[in-house]
Amino acid sequence: MKNNSKERTKLEEEHIKYLWGVLESGIVYQIVKITLKDSRQLKNRVVLDSQFLLLENTETIDADFIKQIKGENR
């Protein structure tokens, strides 16, 4: 059986605390925009339970490489 679950990265504590104050986009998830330390921006990304960033298929992102997370209003 093929596993279709996405990989995820646990966010740093400062980002988790910020997301506690952001309204959920759905049950136990938030849609966010992420700015990385190299200035790249990732839009419409999913964070589960205010602490786990879902990664795309071949993507790897270390939580310490995330500069900023902003909730996106839907």
CHARMM-style PDB file with segment names, atoms N, HN, CA, C and O in Angstrom:
ATOM      1  N   MET     1       0.837  -1.173   0.000  1.00  0.00      PROA
ATOM      2  CA  MET     1       0.000   0.000   0.000  1.00  0.00      PROA
ATOM      3  C   MET     1       0.887   1.243   0.000  1.00  0.00      PROA
ATOM      4  O   MET     1       1.844   1.327   0.769  1.00  0.00      PROA
ATOM      5  N   LYS     2       0.567   2.204  -0.861  1.00  0.00      PROA
ATOM      6  HN  LYS     2      -0.211   2.136  -1.485  1.00  0.00      PROA
ATOM      7  CA  LYS     2       1.337   3.428  -0.977  1.00  0.00      PROA
ATOM      8  C   LYS     2       0.939   4.407   0.123  1.00  0.00      PROA
ATOM      9  O   LYS     2      -0.244   4.567   0.423  1.00  0.00      PROA
ATOM     10  N   ASN     3       1.932   5.058   0.719  1.00  0.00      PROA
ATOM     11  HN  ASN     3       2.893   4.928   0.475  1.00  0.00      PROA
ATOM     12  CA  ASN     3       1.685   6.046   1.760  1.00  0.00      PROA
ATOM     13  C   ASN     3       1.603   7.423   1.108  1.00  0.00      PROA
ATOM     14  O   ASN     3       2.610   7.919   0.602  1.00  0.00      PROA
ATOM     15  N   ASN     4       0.426   8.052   1.108  1.00  0.00      PROA
ATOM     16  HN  ASN     4      -0.392   7.649   1.518  1.00  0.00      PROA
ATOM     17  CA  ASN     4       0.229   9.357   0.496  1.00  0.00      PROA
ATOM     18  C   ASN     4       0.358  10.507   1.481  1.00  0.00      PROA
ATOM     19  O   ASN     4       0.095  11.653   1.115  1.00  0.00      PROA
ATOM     20  N   SER     5       0.751  10.241   2.702  1.00  0.00      PROA
ATOM     21  HN  SER     5       0.965   9.311   2.999  1.00  0.00      PROA
ATOM     22  CA  SER     5       0.867  11.318   3.677  1.00  0.00      PROA
ATOM     23  C   SER     5       2.085  12.178   3.360  1.00  0.00      PROA
ATOM     24  O   SER     5       3.118  11.686   2.907  1.00  0.00      PROA
ATOM     25  N   LYS     6       1.933  13.476   3.612  1.00  0.00      PROA
ATOM     26  HN  LYS     6       1.094  13.876   3.980  1.00  0.00      PROA
ATOM     27  CA  LYS     6       3.025  14.406   3.348  1.00  0.00      PROA
ATOM     28  C   LYS     6       3.980  14.443   4.537  1.00  0.00      PROA
ATOM     29  O   LYS     6       3.603  14.196   5.683  1.00  0.00      PROA
ATOM     30  N   GLU     7       5.229  14.764   4.215  1.00  0.00      PROA
ATOM     31  HN  GLU     7       5.535  14.965   3.284  1.00  0.00      PROA
ATOM     32  CA  GLU     7       6.213  14.980   5.270  1.00  0.00      PROA
ATOM     33  C   GLU     7       5.890  16.302   5.953  1.00  0.00      PROA
ATOM     34  O   GLU     7       5.180  17.142   5.400  1.00  0.00      PROA
ATOM     35  N   ARG     8       6.410  16.473   7.145  1.00  0.00      PROA
ATOM     36  HN  ARG     8       6.986  15.790   7.594  1.00  0.00      PROA
ATOM     37  CA  ARG     8       6.168  17.714   7.868  1.00  0.00      PROA
ATOM     38  C   ARG     8       7.376  18.082   8.711  1.00  0.00      PROA
ATOM     39  O   ARG     8       8.210  17.241   9.046  1.00  0.00      PROA
ATOM     40  N   THR     9       7.445  19.358   9.040  1.00  0.00      PROA
ATOM     41  HN  THR     9       6.768  20.041   8.767  1.00  0.00      PROA
ATOM     42  CA  THR     9       8.514  19.903   9.863  1.00  0.00      PROA
ATOM     43  C   THR     9       7.904  20.586  11.071  1.00  0.00      PROA
ATOM     44  O   THR     9       6.972  21.378  10.935  1.00  0.00      PROA
ATOM     45  N   LYS    10       8.416  20.290  12.234  1.00  0.00      PROA
ATOM     46  HN  LYS    10       9.173  19.646  12.345  1.00  0.00      PROA
ATOM     47  CA  LYS    10       7.930  20.975  13.452  1.00  0.00      PROA
ATOM     48  C   LYS    10       8.540  22.366  13.495  1.00  0.00      PROA
ATOM     49  O   LYS    10       9.749  22.532  13.341  1.00  0.00      PROA
ATOM     50  N   LEU    11       7.689  23.362  13.705  1.00  0.00      PROA
ATOM     51  HN  LEU    11       6.706  23.227  13.830  1.00  0.00      PROA
ATOM     52  CA  LEU    11       8.119  24.752  13.725  1.00  0.00      PROA
ATOM     53  C   LEU    11       8.828  25.111  15.023  1.00  0.00      PROA
ATOM     54  O   LEU    11       8.696  24.426  16.038  1.00  0.00      PROA
ATOM     55  N   GLU    12       9.584  26.201  14.962  1.00  0.00      PROA
ATOM     56  HN  GLU    12       9.691  26.757  14.138  1.00  0.00      PROA
ATOM     57  CA  GLU    12      10.255  26.738  16.140  1.00  0.00      PROA
ATOM     58  C   GLU    12       9.203  27.283  17.109  1.00  0.00      PROA
ATOM     59  O   GLU    12       8.105  27.651  16.693  1.00  0.00      PROA
ATOM     60  N   GLU    13       9.532  27.334  18.375  1.00  0.00      PROA
ATOM     61  HN  GLU    13      10.424  27.035  18.713  1.00  0.00      PROA
ATOM     62  CA  GLU    13       8.598  27.761  19.422  1.00  0.00      PROA
ATOM     63  C   GLU    13       8.037  29.171  19.176  1.00  0.00      PROA
ATOM     64  O   GLU    13       6.856  29.410  19.429  1.00  0.00      PROA
ATOM     65  N   GLU    14       8.861  30.100  18.690  1.00  0.00      PROA
ATOM     66  HN  GLU    14       9.820  29.905  18.484  1.00  0.00      PROA
ATOM     67  CA  GLU    14       8.380  31.470  18.449  1.00  0.00      PROA
ATOM     68  C   GLU    14       7.281  31.488  17.384  1.00  0.00      PROA
ATOM     69  O   GLU    14       6.340  32.275  17.485  1.00  0.00      PROA
ATOM     70  N   HSD    15       7.390  30.640  16.375  1.00  0.00      PROA
ATOM     71  HN  HSD    15       8.155  30.001  16.293  1.00  0.00      PROA
ATOM     72  CA  HSD    15       6.373  30.586  15.325  1.00  0.00      PROA
ATOM     73  C   HSD    15       5.104  29.887  15.826  1.00  0.00      PROA
ATOM     74  O   HSD    15       3.994  30.274  15.462  1.00  0.00      PROA
ATOM     75  N   ILE    16       5.270  28.876  16.648  1.00  0.00      PROA
ATOM     76  HN  ILE    16       6.172  28.561  16.944  1.00  0.00      PROA
ATOM     77  CA  ILE    16       4.115  28.187  17.230  1.00  0.00      PROA
ATOM     78  C   ILE    16       3.308  29.162  18.087  1.00  0.00      PROA
ATOM     79  O   ILE    16       2.081  29.210  17.993  1.00  0.00      PROA
ATOM     80  N   LYS    17       3.995  29.931  18.915  1.00  0.00      PROA
ATOM     81  HN  LYS    17       4.991  29.892  18.991  1.00  0.00      PROA
ATOM     82  CA  LYS    17       3.307  30.897  19.780  1.00  0.00      PROA
ATOM     83  C   LYS    17       2.563  31.939  18.953  1.00  0.00      PROA
ATOM     84  O   LYS    17       1.448  32.327  19.303  1.00  0.00      PROA
ATOM     85  N   TYR    18       3.172  32.397  17.856  1.00  0.00      PROA
ATOM     86  HN  TYR    18       4.077  32.082  17.571  1.00  0.00      PROA
ATOM     87  CA  TYR    18       2.487  33.348  16.972  1.00  0.00      PROA
ATOM     88  C   TYR    18       1.218  32.719  16.400  1.00  0.00      PROA
ATOM     89  O   TYR    18       0.164  33.355  16.385  1.00  0.00      PROA
ATOM     90  N   LEU    19       1.310  31.488  15.935  1.00  0.00      PROA
ATOM     91  HN  LEU    19       2.166  30.971  15.947  1.00  0.00      PROA
ATOM     92  CA  LEU    19       0.174  30.838  15.281  1.00  0.00      PROA
ATOM     93  C   LEU    19      -0.968  30.539  16.246  1.00  0.00      PROA
ATOM     94  O   LEU    19      -2.112  30.399  15.815  1.00  0.00      PROA
ATOM     95  N   TRP    20      -0.681  30.439  17.543  1.00  0.00      PROA
ATOM     96  HN  TRP    20       0.249  30.552  17.893  1.00  0.00      PROA
ATOM     97  CA  TRP    20      -1.753  30.256  18.526  1.00  0.00      PROA
ATOM     98  C   TRP    20      -2.747  31.407  18.454  1.00  0.00      PROA
ATOM     99  O   TRP    20      -3.926  31.226  18.758  1.00  0.00      PROA
ATOM    100  N   GLY    21      -2.277  32.603  18.049  1.00  0.00      PROA
ATOM    101  HN  GLY    21      -1.319  32.750  17.803  1.00  0.00      PROA
ATOM    102  CA  GLY    21      -3.140  33.773  17.969  1.00  0.00      PROA
ATOM    103  C   GLY    21      -3.773  34.005  16.609  1.00  0.00      PROA
ATOM    104  O   GLY    21      -4.512  34.972  16.427  1.00  0.00      PROA
ATOM    105  N   VAL    22      -3.492  33.130  15.652  1.00  0.00      PROA
ATOM    106  HN  VAL    22      -2.892  32.344  15.800  1.00  0.00      PROA
ATOM    107  CA  VAL    22      -4.031  33.273  14.295  1.00  0.00      PROA
ATOM    108  C   VAL    22      -5.240  32.354  14.142  1.00  0.00      PROA
ATOM    109  O   VAL    22      -5.194  31.179  14.507  1.00  0.00      PROA
ATOM    110  N   LEU    23      -6.314  32.904  13.600  1.00  0.00      PROA
ATOM    111  HN  LEU    23      -6.352  33.858  13.303  1.00  0.00      PROA
ATOM    112  CA  LEU    23      -7.509  32.089  13.389  1.00  0.00      PROA
ATOM    113  C   LEU    23      -7.215  30.905  12.477  1.00  0.00      PROA
ATOM    114  O   LEU    23      -6.424  31.009  11.540  1.00  0.00      PROA
ATOM    115  N   GLU    24      -7.856  29.789  12.762  1.00  0.00      PROA
ATOM    116  HN  GLU    24      -8.498  29.705  13.524  1.00  0.00      PROA
ATOM    117  CA  GLU    24      -7.699  28.607  11.919  1.00  0.00      PROA
ATOM    118  C   GLU    24      -8.446  28.803  10.606  1.00  0.00      PROA
ATOM    119  O   GLU    24      -9.492  29.450  10.570  1.00  0.00      PROA
ATOM    120  N   SER    25      -7.907  28.246   9.532  1.00  0.00      PROA
ATOM    121  HN  SER    25      -7.056  27.721   9.561  1.00  0.00      PROA
ATOM    122  CA  SER    25      -8.557  28.277   8.225  1.00  0.00      PROA
ATOM    123  C   SER    25      -9.573  27.151   8.107  1.00  0.00      PROA
ATOM    124  O   SER    25     -10.506  27.222   7.308  1.00  0.00      PROA
ATOM    125  N   GLY    26      -9.383  26.123   8.903  1.00  0.00      PROA
ATOM    126  HN  GLY    26      -8.625  26.065   9.552  1.00  0.00      PROA
ATOM    127  CA  GLY    26     -10.263  24.966   8.959  1.00  0.00      PROA
ATOM    128  C   GLY    26     -10.014  24.267  10.279  1.00  0.00      PROA
ATOM    129  O   GLY    26      -9.296  24.786  11.134  1.00  0.00      PROA
ATOM    130  N   ILE    27     -10.591  23.116  10.447  1.00  0.00      PROA
ATOM    131  HN  ILE    27     -11.173  22.694   9.752  1.00  0.00      PROA
ATOM    132  CA  ILE    27     -10.408  22.389  11.708  1.00  0.00      PROA
ATOM    133  C   ILE    27      -8.959  21.930  11.811  1.00  0.00      PROA
ATOM    134  O   ILE    27      -8.493  21.135  10.996  1.00  0.00      PROA
ATOM    135  N   VAL    28      -8.261  22.428  12.801  1.00  0.00      PROA
ATOM    136  HN  VAL    28      -8.640  23.074  13.464  1.00  0.00      PROA
ATOM    137  CA  VAL    28      -6.862  22.161  13.177  1.00  0.00      PROA
ATOM    138  C   VAL    28      -5.820  22.490  12.112  1.00  0.00      PROA
ATOM    139  O   VAL    28      -4.732  21.914  12.126  1.00  0.00      PROA
ATOM    140  N   TYR    29      -6.128  23.406  11.184  1.00  0.00      PROA
ATOM    141  HN  TYR    29      -7.012  23.873  11.172  1.00  0.00      PROA
ATOM    142  CA  TYR    29      -5.067  23.834  10.267  1.00  0.00      PROA
ATOM    143  C   TYR    29      -5.183  25.321   9.962  1.00  0.00      PROA
ATOM    144  O   TYR    29      -6.246  25.928  10.095  1.00  0.00      PROA
ATOM    145  N   GLN    30      -4.046  25.891   9.545  1.00  0.00      PROA
ATOM    146  HN  GLN    30      -3.182  25.398   9.437  1.00  0.00      PROA
ATOM    147  CA  GLN    30      -3.978  27.288   9.157  1.00  0.00      PROA
ATOM    148  C   GLN    30      -3.273  27.390   7.810  1.00  0.00      PROA
ATOM    149  O   GLN    30      -2.364  26.615   7.512  1.00  0.00      PROA
ATOM    150  N   ILE    31      -3.702  28.353   7.001  1.00  0.00      PROA
ATOM    151  HN  ILE    31      -4.440  28.982   7.243  1.00  0.00      PROA
ATOM    152  CA  ILE    31      -3.030  28.653   5.745  1.00  0.00      PROA
ATOM    153  C   ILE    31      -2.122  29.850   6.026  1.00  0.00      PROA
ATOM    154  O   ILE    31      -2.573  30.869   6.548  1.00  0.00      PROA
ATOM    155  N   VAL    32      -0.848  29.720   5.680  1.00  0.00      PROA
ATOM    156  HN  VAL    32      -0.482  28.892   5.256  1.00  0.00      PROA
ATOM    157  CA  VAL    32       0.129  30.748   6.020  1.00  0.00      PROA
ATOM    158  C   VAL    32       1.008  31.105   4.828  1.00  0.00      PROA
ATOM    159  O   VAL    32       1.084  30.377   3.837  1.00  0.00      PROA
ATOM    160  N   LYS    33       1.670  32.255   4.961  1.00  0.00      PROA
ATOM    161  HN  LYS    33       1.609  32.845   5.766  1.00  0.00      PROA
ATOM    162  CA  LYS    33       2.732  32.650   4.038  1.00  0.00      PROA
ATOM    163  C   LYS    33       4.019  32.602   4.841  1.00  0.00      PROA
ATOM    164  O   LYS    33       4.080  33.119   5.957  1.00  0.00      PROA
ATOM    165  N   ILE    34       5.038  31.989   4.283  1.00  0.00      PROA
ATOM    166  HN  ILE    34       4.989  31.569   3.377  1.00  0.00      PROA
ATOM    167  CA  ILE    34       6.309  31.815   4.980  1.00  0.00      PROA
ATOM    168  C   ILE    34       7.392  32.579   4.242  1.00  0.00      PROA
ATOM    169  O   ILE    34       7.493  32.504   3.018  1.00  0.00      PROA
ATOM    170  N   THR    35       8.199  33.312   4.990  1.00  0.00      PROA
ATOM    171  HN  THR    35       8.117  33.372   5.985  1.00  0.00      PROA
ATOM    172  CA  THR    35       9.378  33.956   4.430  1.00  0.00      PROA
ATOM    173  C   THR    35      10.592  33.228   4.988  1.00  0.00      PROA
ATOM    174  O   THR    35      10.755  33.095   6.201  1.00  0.00      PROA
ATOM    175  N   LEU    36      11.439  32.761   4.079  1.00  0.00      PROA
ATOM    176  HN  LEU    36      11.306  32.869   3.094  1.00  0.00      PROA
ATOM    177  CA  LEU    36      12.652  32.061   4.482  1.00  0.00      PROA
ATOM    178  C   LEU    36      13.796  33.047   4.656  1.00  0.00      PROA
ATOM    179  O   LEU    36      13.709  34.181   4.184  1.00  0.00      PROA
ATOM    180  N   LYS    37      14.845  32.643   5.315  1.00  0.00      PROA
ATOM    181  HN  LYS    37      14.916  31.722   5.698  1.00  0.00      PROA
ATOM    182  CA  LYS    37      15.977  33.528   5.589  1.00  0.00      PROA
ATOM    183  C   LYS    37      16.707  33.964   4.319  1.00  0.00      PROA
ATOM    184  O   LYS    37      17.450  34.945   4.352  1.00  0.00      PROA
ATOM    185  N   ASP    38      16.518  33.266   3.212  1.00  0.00      PROA
ATOM    186  HN  ASP    38      15.915  32.469   3.185  1.00  0.00      PROA
ATOM    187  CA  ASP    38      17.112  33.695   1.937  1.00  0.00      PROA
ATOM    188  C   ASP    38      16.146  34.578   1.142  1.00  0.00      PROA
ATOM    189  O   ASP    38      16.373  34.836  -0.041  1.00  0.00      PROA
ATOM    190  N   SER    39      15.068  35.042   1.788  1.00  0.00      PROA
ATOM    191  HN  SER    39      14.884  34.832   2.748  1.00  0.00      PROA
ATOM    192  CA  SER    39      14.054  35.951   1.241  1.00  0.00      PROA
ATOM    193  C   SER    39      13.019  35.291   0.330  1.00  0.00      PROA
ATOM    194  O   SER    39      12.110  35.974  -0.141  1.00  0.00      PROA
ATOM    195  N   ARG    40      13.125  33.993   0.069  1.00  0.00      PROA
ATOM    196  HN  ARG    40      13.863  33.438   0.452  1.00  0.00      PROA
ATOM    197  CA  ARG    40      12.083  33.320  -0.714  1.00  0.00      PROA
ATOM    198  C   ARG    40      10.799  33.313   0.100  1.00  0.00      PROA
ATOM    199  O   ARG    40      10.821  33.241   1.329  1.00  0.00      PROA
ATOM    200  N   GLN    41       9.669  33.391  -0.618  1.00  0.00      PROA
ATOM    201  HN  GLN    41       9.651  33.450  -1.617  1.00  0.00      PROA
ATOM    202  CA  GLN    41       8.372  33.335   0.037  1.00  0.00      PROA
ATOM    203  C   GLN    41       7.589  32.127  -0.457  1.00  0.00      PROA
ATOM    204  O   GLN    41       7.568  31.821  -1.649  1.00  0.00      PROA
ATOM    205  N   LEU    42       6.956  31.460   0.475  1.00  0.00      PROA
ATOM    206  HN  LEU    42       6.973  31.709   1.444  1.00  0.00      PROA
ATOM    207  CA  LEU    42       6.114  30.307   0.183  1.00  0.00      PROA
ATOM    208  C   LEU    42       4.699  30.687   0.583  1.00  0.00      PROA
ATOM    209  O   LEU    42       4.432  30.941   1.758  1.00  0.00      PROA
ATOM    210  N   LYS    43       3.789  30.730  -0.386  1.00  0.00      PROA
ATOM    211  HN  LYS    43       4.006  30.524  -1.340  1.00  0.00      PROA
ATOM    212  CA  LYS    43       2.420  31.159  -0.118  1.00  0.00      PROA
ATOM    213  C   LYS    43       1.470  29.969  -0.068  1.00  0.00      PROA
ATOM    214  O   LYS    43       1.736  28.907  -0.630  1.00  0.00      PROA
ATOM    215  N   ASN    44       0.355  30.184   0.626  1.00  0.00      PROA
ATOM    216  HN  ASN    44       0.139  31.047   1.082  1.00  0.00      PROA
ATOM    217  CA  ASN    44      -0.705  29.169   0.736  1.00  0.00      PROA
ATOM    218  C   ASN    44      -0.191  27.835   1.266  1.00  0.00      PROA
ATOM    219  O   ASN    44      -0.519  26.777   0.729  1.00  0.00      PROA
ATOM    220  N   ARG    45       0.607  27.894   2.309  1.00  0.00      PROA
ATOM    221  HN  ARG    45       0.874  28.753   2.745  1.00  0.00      PROA
ATOM    222  CA  ARG    45       1.145  26.680   2.914  1.00  0.00      PROA
ATOM    223  C   ARG    45       0.278  26.288   4.096  1.00  0.00      PROA
ATOM    224  O   ARG    45      -0.347  27.143   4.724  1.00  0.00      PROA
ATOM    225  N   VAL    46       0.237  25.005   4.400  1.00  0.00      PROA
ATOM    226  HN  VAL    46       0.744  24.310   3.890  1.00  0.00      PROA
ATOM    227  CA  VAL    46      -0.619  24.479   5.467  1.00  0.00      PROA
ATOM    228  C   VAL    46       0.226  24.158   6.701  1.00  0.00      PROA
ATOM    229  O   VAL    46       1.264  23.501   6.622  1.00  0.00      PROA
ATOM    230  N   VAL    47      -0.264  24.649   7.845  1.00  0.00      PROA
ATOM    231  HN  VAL    47      -1.107  25.183   7.909  1.00  0.00      PROA
ATOM    232  CA  VAL    47       0.322  24.303   9.143  1.00  0.00      PROA
ATOM    233  C   VAL    47      -0.759  23.579   9.935  1.00  0.00      PROA
ATOM    234  O   VAL    47      -1.873  24.082  10.079  1.00  0.00      PROA
ATOM    235  N   LEU    48      -0.429  22.405  10.444  1.00  0.00      PROA
ATOM    236  HN  LEU    48       0.476  21.996  10.326  1.00  0.00      PROA
ATOM    237  CA  LEU    48      -1.354  21.617  11.246  1.00  0.00      PROA
ATOM    238  C   LEU    48      -1.143  21.891  12.726  1.00  0.00      PROA
ATOM    239  O   LEU    48      -0.012  21.971  13.205  1.00  0.00      PROA
ATOM    240  N   ASP    49      -2.245  22.031  13.438  1.00  0.00      PROA
ATOM    241  HN  ASP    49      -3.164  21.966  13.049  1.00  0.00      PROA
ATOM    242  CA  ASP    49      -2.221  22.147  14.901  1.00  0.00      PROA
ATOM    243  C   ASP    49      -1.283  23.254  15.393  1.00  0.00      PROA
ATOM    244  O   ASP    49      -0.710  23.145  16.478  1.00  0.00      PROA
ATOM    245  N   SER    50      -1.126  24.321  14.596  1.00  0.00      PROA
ATOM    246  HN  SER    50      -1.591  24.409  13.715  1.00  0.00      PROA
ATOM    247  CA  SER    50      -0.270  25.479  14.900  1.00  0.00      PROA
ATOM    248  C   SER    50       1.203  25.128  15.061  1.00  0.00      PROA
ATOM    249  O   SER    50       1.972  25.946  15.566  1.00  0.00      PROA
ATOM    250  N   GLN    51       1.623  23.913  14.638  1.00  0.00      PROA
ATOM    251  HN  GLN    51       0.998  23.249  14.227  1.00  0.00      PROA
ATOM    252  CA  GLN    51       3.021  23.575  14.879  1.00  0.00      PROA
ATOM    253  C   GLN    51       3.718  22.747  13.815  1.00  0.00      PROA
ATOM    254  O   GLN    51       4.944  22.638  13.856  1.00  0.00      PROA
ATOM    255  N   PHE    52       3.005  22.160  12.866  1.00  0.00      PROA
ATOM    256  HN  PHE    52       2.010  22.249  12.833  1.00  0.00      PROA
ATOM    257  CA  PHE    52       3.648  21.306  11.864  1.00  0.00      PROA
ATOM    258  C   PHE    52       3.407  21.837  10.457  1.00  0.00      PROA
ATOM    259  O   PHE    52       2.269  21.861   9.988  1.00  0.00      PROA
ATOM    260  N   LEU    53       4.474  22.264   9.780  1.00  0.00      PROA
ATOM    261  HN  LEU    53       5.398  22.245  10.161  1.00  0.00      PROA
ATOM    262  CA  LEU    53       4.393  22.721   8.400  1.00  0.00      PROA
ATOM    263  C   LEU    53       4.389  21.512   7.483  1.00  0.00      PROA
ATOM    264  O   LEU    53       5.298  20.684   7.536  1.00  0.00      PROA
ATOM    265  N   LEU    54       3.361  21.408   6.635  1.00  0.00      PROA
ATOM    266  HN  LEU    54       2.622  22.080   6.592  1.00  0.00      PROA
ATOM    267  CA  LEU    54       3.326  20.327   5.651  1.00  0.00      PROA
ATOM    268  C   LEU    54       4.255  20.684   4.506  1.00  0.00      PROA
ATOM    269  O   LEU    54       4.225  21.807   4.003  1.00  0.00      PROA
ATOM    270  N   LEU    55       5.076  19.737   4.094  1.00  0.00      PROA
ATOM    271  HN  LEU    55       5.101  18.825   4.503  1.00  0.00      PROA
ATOM    272  CA  LEU    55       6.048  19.951   3.027  1.00  0.00      PROA
ATOM    273  C   LEU    55       5.521  19.399   1.707  1.00  0.00      PROA
ATOM    274  O   LEU    55       4.734  18.452   1.683  1.00  0.00      PROA
ATOM    275  N   GLU    56       5.968  20.005   0.613  1.00  0.00      PROA
ATOM    276  HN  GLU    56       6.607  20.774   0.633  1.00  0.00      PROA
ATOM    277  CA  GLU    56       5.635  19.490  -0.713  1.00  0.00      PROA
ATOM    278  C   GLU    56       6.444  18.210  -0.943  1.00  0.00      PROA
ATOM    279  O   GLU    56       7.334  17.880  -0.160  1.00  0.00      PROA
ATOM    280  N   ASN    57       6.126  17.497  -2.019  1.00  0.00      PROA
ATOM    281  HN  ASN    57       5.402  17.765  -2.656  1.00  0.00      PROA
ATOM    282  CA  ASN    57       6.669  16.156  -2.270  1.00  0.00      PROA
ATOM    283  C   ASN    57       8.169  15.979  -2.040  1.00  0.00      PROA
ATOM    284  O   ASN    57       8.555  15.119  -1.249  1.00  0.00      PROA
ATOM    285  N   THR    58       9.011  16.742  -2.687  1.00  0.00      PROA
ATOM    286  HN  THR    58       8.697  17.441  -3.330  1.00  0.00      PROA
ATOM    287  CA  THR    58      10.457  16.539  -2.548  1.00  0.00      PROA
ATOM    288  C   THR    58      11.123  17.659  -1.759  1.00  0.00      PROA
ATOM    289  O   THR    58      12.336  17.848  -1.843  1.00  0.00      PROA
ATOM    290  N   GLU    59      10.347  18.381  -1.011  1.00  0.00      PROA
ATOM    291  HN  GLU    59       9.361  18.228  -0.943  1.00  0.00      PROA
ATOM    292  CA  GLU    59      10.827  19.563  -0.306  1.00  0.00      PROA
ATOM    293  C   GLU    59      11.397  19.209   1.062  1.00  0.00      PROA
ATOM    294  O   GLU    59      10.894  18.326   1.756  1.00  0.00      PROA
ATOM    295  N   THR    60      12.455  19.916   1.430  1.00  0.00      PROA
ATOM    296  HN  THR    60      12.865  20.634   0.866  1.00  0.00      PROA
ATOM    297  CA  THR    60      12.980  19.848   2.796  1.00  0.00      PROA
ATOM    298  C   THR    60      13.212  21.278   3.272  1.00  0.00      PROA
ATOM    299  O   THR    60      13.903  22.058   2.616  1.00  0.00      PROA
ATOM    300  N   ILE    61      12.636  21.606   4.401  1.00  0.00      PROA
ATOM    301  HN  ILE    61      12.075  20.973   4.934  1.00  0.00      PROA
ATOM    302  CA  ILE    61      12.817  22.928   4.998  1.00  0.00      PROA
ATOM    303  C   ILE    61      13.092  22.730   6.479  1.00  0.00      PROA
ATOM    304  O   ILE    61      12.282  22.151   7.202  1.00  0.00      PROA
ATOM    305  N   ASP    62      14.236  23.213   6.918  1.00  0.00      PROA
ATOM    306  HN  ASP    62      14.894  23.684   6.331  1.00  0.00      PROA
ATOM    307  CA  ASP    62      14.539  23.177   8.341  1.00  0.00      PROA
ATOM    308  C   ASP    62      13.810  24.330   9.016  1.00  0.00      PROA
ATOM    309  O   ASP    62      13.787  25.443   8.489  1.00  0.00      PROA
ATOM    310  N   ALA    63      13.226  24.080  10.155  1.00  0.00      PROA
ATOM    311  HN  ALA    63      13.245  23.176  10.583  1.00  0.00      PROA
ATOM    312  CA  ALA    63      12.461  25.094  10.867  1.00  0.00      PROA
ATOM    313  C   ALA    63      13.316  26.311  11.203  1.00  0.00      PROA
ATOM    314  O   ALA    63      12.794  27.425  11.243  1.00  0.00      PROA
ATOM    315  N   ASP    64      14.610  26.131  11.446  1.00  0.00      PROA
ATOM    316  HN  ASP    64      15.034  25.226  11.413  1.00  0.00      PROA
ATOM    317  CA  ASP    64      15.463  27.272  11.790  1.00  0.00      PROA
ATOM    318  C   ASP    64      15.788  28.150  10.578  1.00  0.00      PROA
ATOM    319  O   ASP    64      16.402  29.205  10.738  1.00  0.00      PROA
ATOM    320  N   PHE    65      15.389  27.734   9.364  1.00  0.00      PROA
ATOM    321  HN  PHE    65      14.891  26.877   9.234  1.00  0.00      PROA
ATOM    322  CA  PHE    65      15.593  28.524   8.152  1.00  0.00      PROA
ATOM    323  C   PHE    65      14.381  29.417   7.853  1.00  0.00      PROA
ATOM    324  O   PHE    65      14.394  30.188   6.893  1.00  0.00      PROA
ATOM    325  N   ILE    66      13.341  29.307   8.677  1.00  0.00      PROA
ATOM    326  HN  ILE    66      13.330  28.681   9.457  1.00  0.00      PROA
ATOM    327  CA  ILE    66      12.143  30.128   8.509  1.00  0.00      PROA
ATOM    328  C   ILE    66      12.339  31.439   9.259  1.00  0.00      PROA
ATOM    329  O   ILE    66      12.586  31.453  10.465  1.00  0.00      PROA
ATOM    330  N   LYS    67      12.224  32.537   8.524  1.00  0.00      PROA
ATOM    331  HN  LYS    67      12.023  32.526   7.544  1.00  0.00      PROA
ATOM    332  CA  LYS    67      12.373  33.869   9.115  1.00  0.00      PROA
ATOM    333  C   LYS    67      11.067  34.366   9.712  1.00  0.00      PROA
ATOM    334  O   LYS    67      11.045  34.900  10.821  1.00  0.00      PROA
ATOM    335  N   GLN    68       9.963  34.184   8.959  1.00  0.00      PROA
ATOM    336  HN  GLN    68       9.982  33.751   8.059  1.00  0.00      PROA
ATOM    337  CA  GLN    68       8.692  34.734   9.406  1.00  0.00      PROA
ATOM    338  C   GLN    68       7.526  33.903   8.870  1.00  0.00      PROA
ATOM    339  O   GLN    68       7.588  33.334   7.780  1.00  0.00      PROA
ATOM    340  N   ILE    69       6.469  33.853   9.669  1.00  0.00      PROA
ATOM    341  HN  ILE    69       6.418  34.315  10.554  1.00  0.00      PROA
ATOM    342  CA  ILE    69       5.220  33.201   9.260  1.00  0.00      PROA
ATOM    343  C   ILE    69       4.086  34.198   9.480  1.00  0.00      PROA
ATOM    344  O   ILE    69       3.995  34.838  10.527  1.00  0.00      PROA
ATOM    345  N   LYS    70       3.233  34.315   8.479  1.00  0.00      PROA
ATOM    346  HN  LYS    70       3.307  33.796   7.628  1.00  0.00      PROA
ATOM    347  CA  LYS    70       2.058  35.203   8.584  1.00  0.00      PROA
ATOM    348  C   LYS    70       0.818  34.404   8.217  1.00  0.00      PROA
ATOM    349  O   LYS    70       0.821  33.662   7.234  1.00  0.00      PROA
ATOM    350  N   GLY    71      -0.232  34.552   8.996  1.00  0.00      PROA
ATOM    351  HN  GLY    71      -0.235  35.154   9.794  1.00  0.00      PROA
ATOM    352  CA  GLY    71      -1.502  33.925   8.657  1.00  0.00      PROA
ATOM    353  C   GLY    71      -2.093  34.588   7.432  1.00  0.00      PROA
ATOM    354  O   GLY    71      -2.023  35.809   7.295  1.00  0.00      PROA
ATOM    355  N   GLU    72      -2.677  33.802   6.538  1.00  0.00      PROA
ATOM    356  HN  GLU    72      -2.734  32.810   6.650  1.00  0.00      PROA
ATOM    357  CA  GLU    72      -3.331  34.332   5.358  1.00  0.00      PROA
ATOM    358  C   GLU    72      -4.828  34.238   5.555  1.00  0.00      PROA
ATOM    359  O   GLU    72      -5.349  33.168   5.871  1.00  0.00      PROA
ATOM    360  N   ASN    73      -5.517  35.334   5.373  1.00  0.00      PROA
ATOM    361  HN  ASN    73      -5.094  36.203   5.116  1.00  0.00      PROA
ATOM    362  CA  ASN    73      -6.977  35.342   5.512  1.00  0.00      PROA
ATOM    363  C   ASN    73      -7.603  34.693   4.301  1.00  0.00      PROA
ATOM    364  O   ASN    73      -7.182  34.928   3.169  1.00  0.00      PROA
ATOM    365  N   ARG    74      -8.596  33.887   4.540  1.00  0.00      PROA
ATOM    366  HN  ARG    74      -8.938  33.695   5.460  1.00  0.00      PROA
ATOM    367  CA  ARG    74      -9.304  33.210   3.445  1.00  0.00      PROA
ATOM    368  C   ARG    74     -10.726  33.643   3.452  1.00  0.00      PROA
ATOM    369  OT1 ARG    74     -11.511  33.199   2.614  1.00  0.00      PROA
TER     370      ARG     74
END
